[in-house]
Amino acid sequence: MVRVLGVDPGYATVGYGVISDDMHIPDADEWGCVKTSKTDGDAPVRLGKIYQGIELLIDRFHPDSMAIERLFFARNTTSALQVSEARGVILLAAVHHNIPVTEYTPNQVKVAVTGSGSADKKQMQEMITRLLRLPEIPRPDDAADGLSLALCHLNCTRGRR
């Protein structure tokens, strides 16, 4: 059995999804978000909360690998820097536990999950729901993105396992 932790990095919301693959049948173990807000404190405190959240997931699920979204920066420089810092502590948690990390662009995730690089968010969520045999679309969107990243990684590495 292989277990992947998919992480959609963010500063206020980090989406995650944990998927186990046994005999090429993927199952969603858990999905959700690590959330921070201005009331949590300044940047170091918020980044610490993200790090601790990822550490807890790693300690709980013992993933074999991590899939994380490769950042494409938007126009807002401040937000891009904050997401980069969050991404840094997420990667640090993986390295701390010797978990190999693979980065995927949003387009790579869309192709690996739906077969189309032009799939929209709704199509992605519906496909995740079908492929993982879930009773409903995972919420919030960030958690669905975490599952998408984990499923992308499983699909992209299937021939190497």
C-alpha positions as CSV (number, residue, x, y, z in Angstrom):
1,M,0.0,0.0,0.0
2,V,1.1,3.5,-0.9
3,R,0.0,6.6,1.0
4,V,0.3,10.2,-0.4
5,L,-0.3,13.5,1.3
6,G,-1.4,16.1,-1.2
7,V,-1.0,19.8,-0.1
8,D,-2.4,22.9,-1.7
9,P,-0.3,25.6,0.0
10,G,-1.7,28.8,1.3
11,Y,-1.2,31.3,4.1
12,A,-4.8,31.5,5.5
13,T,-5.8,28.1,4.3
14,V,-3.7,25.1,3.5
15,G,-5.7,22.3,1.8
16,Y,-4.7,18.7,2.2
17,G,-5.8,15.3,1.1
18,V,-4.5,11.9,2.2
19,I,-5.0,9.1,-0.3
20,S,-4.0,5.4,0.1
21,D,-3.5,3.2,-3.0
22,D,-3.8,-0.5,-2.5
23,M,-3.7,-2.6,-5.7
24,H,-4.3,0.6,-7.8
25,I,-7.6,1.3,-6.0
26,P,-7.2,4.8,-4.4
27,D,-9.1,5.6,-1.3
28,A,-9.4,9.0,0.4
29,D,-8.3,8.6,4.0
30,E,-8.9,12.2,5.0
31,W,-9.1,15.7,3.7
32,G,-9.4,19.1,5.2
33,C,-7.6,22.4,5.8
34,V,-5.1,23.9,8.2
35,K,-6.3,27.4,8.8
36,T,-4.7,30.5,10.1
37,S,-6.1,34.0,10.6
38,K,-4.9,37.4,11.7
39,T,-6.2,36.7,15.2
40,D,-3.6,33.8,15.5
41,G,-0.8,36.4,15.6
42,D,1.9,37.6,13.3
43,A,3.6,35.7,10.4
44,P,6.0,33.6,12.5
45,V,3.1,32.4,14.7
46,R,0.9,31.6,11.7
47,L,3.7,29.8,9.9
48,G,4.3,27.8,13.0
49,K,0.6,26.8,13.1
50,I,0.9,25.6,9.5
51,Y,4.1,23.6,10.2
52,Q,2.4,22.0,13.3
53,G,-0.7,21.1,11.3
54,I,1.4,19.4,8.6
55,E,3.5,17.7,11.2
56,L,0.4,16.3,12.9
57,L,-0.8,14.9,9.5
58,I,2.6,13.3,8.8
59,D,2.7,11.8,12.3
60,R,-0.9,10.5,12.0
61,F,-0.8,9.1,8.4
62,H,2.9,8.3,7.8
63,P,2.7,9.2,4.1
64,D,5.2,7.6,1.7
65,S,5.4,10.8,-0.3
66,M,4.0,14.4,-0.6
67,A,2.6,16.1,-3.6
68,I,2.5,19.9,-3.5
69,E,1.4,22.5,-6.0
70,R,4.2,24.4,-7.7
71,L,3.5,28.1,-7.4
72,F,2.7,30.4,-10.2
73,F,2.7,33.9,-8.8
74,A,-0.2,36.1,-9.2
75,R,-0.2,39.9,-9.4
76,N,-0.4,40.4,-5.6
77,T,3.3,40.2,-4.5
78,T,2.4,40.3,-0.8
79,S,0.1,37.3,-1.1
80,A,2.7,35.4,-3.2
81,L,5.4,36.0,-0.6
82,Q,3.1,34.7,2.2
83,V,2.2,31.6,0.2
84,S,5.9,31.0,-0.5
85,E,6.7,31.2,3.2
86,A,3.9,28.8,4.0
87,R,5.1,26.5,1.3
88,G,8.6,26.6,2.9
89,V,7.4,25.4,6.3
90,I,5.3,22.6,4.6
91,L,8.5,21.5,2.7
92,L,10.5,21.7,5.9
93,A,8.0,19.3,7.6
94,A,8.4,16.8,4.8
95,V,12.2,17.0,4.8
96,H,12.2,16.7,8.6
97,H,10.4,13.3,8.2
98,N,12.4,12.2,5.1
99,I,9.3,12.3,2.9
100,P,10.0,12.7,-0.8
101,V,8.2,15.7,-2.3
102,T,7.0,16.1,-5.9
103,E,5.8,19.4,-7.2
104,Y,3.0,19.7,-9.8
105,T,1.7,22.6,-11.8
106,P,-2.0,23.2,-11.8
107,N,-2.1,22.1,-15.5
108,Q,-0.3,18.8,-14.7
109,V,-2.9,18.1,-12.0
110,K,-5.8,18.8,-14.3
111,V,-4.4,16.5,-17.0
112,A,-3.6,13.7,-14.5
113,V,-7.0,13.8,-12.9
114,T,-9.4,14.7,-15.8
115,G,-7.3,14.1,-18.9
116,S,-7.8,17.8,-19.9
117,G,-5.6,20.7,-19.0
118,S,-8.5,23.0,-19.5
119,A,-10.8,21.4,-16.9
120,D,-12.4,23.9,-14.6
121,K,-12.7,23.6,-10.8
122,K,-16.2,22.0,-10.9
123,Q,-15.0,19.3,-13.4
124,M,-12.0,18.6,-11.2
125,Q,-14.2,18.3,-8.1
126,E,-16.7,16.0,-9.8
127,M,-13.9,13.8,-11.1
128,I,-12.2,13.5,-7.7
129,T,-15.6,12.6,-6.2
130,R,-16.1,9.8,-8.8
131,L,-12.5,8.4,-8.8
132,L,-12.4,8.3,-5.0
133,R,-16.0,7.0,-4.7
134,L,-17.0,9.8,-2.3
135,P,-20.6,10.5,-1.4
136,E,-20.3,14.2,-2.2
137,I,-17.8,16.8,-3.5
138,P,-15.1,17.4,-0.9
139,R,-15.4,20.7,0.8
140,P,-13.9,23.2,1.1
141,D,-12.3,23.7,-2.3
142,D,-8.8,23.8,-0.8
143,A,-9.3,20.3,0.6
144,A,-10.5,19.1,-2.8
145,D,-7.3,20.6,-4.3
146,G,-5.3,18.6,-1.8
147,L,-7.0,15.4,-2.9
148,S,-6.4,16.3,-6.5
149,L,-2.7,16.7,-5.9
150,A,-2.4,13.4,-4.1
151,L,-4.4,11.6,-6.9
152,C,-2.2,13.3,-9.5
153,H,0.9,12.0,-7.8
154,L,-0.5,8.5,-7.7
155,N,-1.5,8.6,-11.4
156,C,1.9,10.0,-12.4
157,T,3.9,7.5,-10.5
158,R,1.8,4.4,-11.0
159,G,4.1,2.9,-13.6
160,R,7.1,3.3,-11.3
161,R,5.6,1.4,-8.4
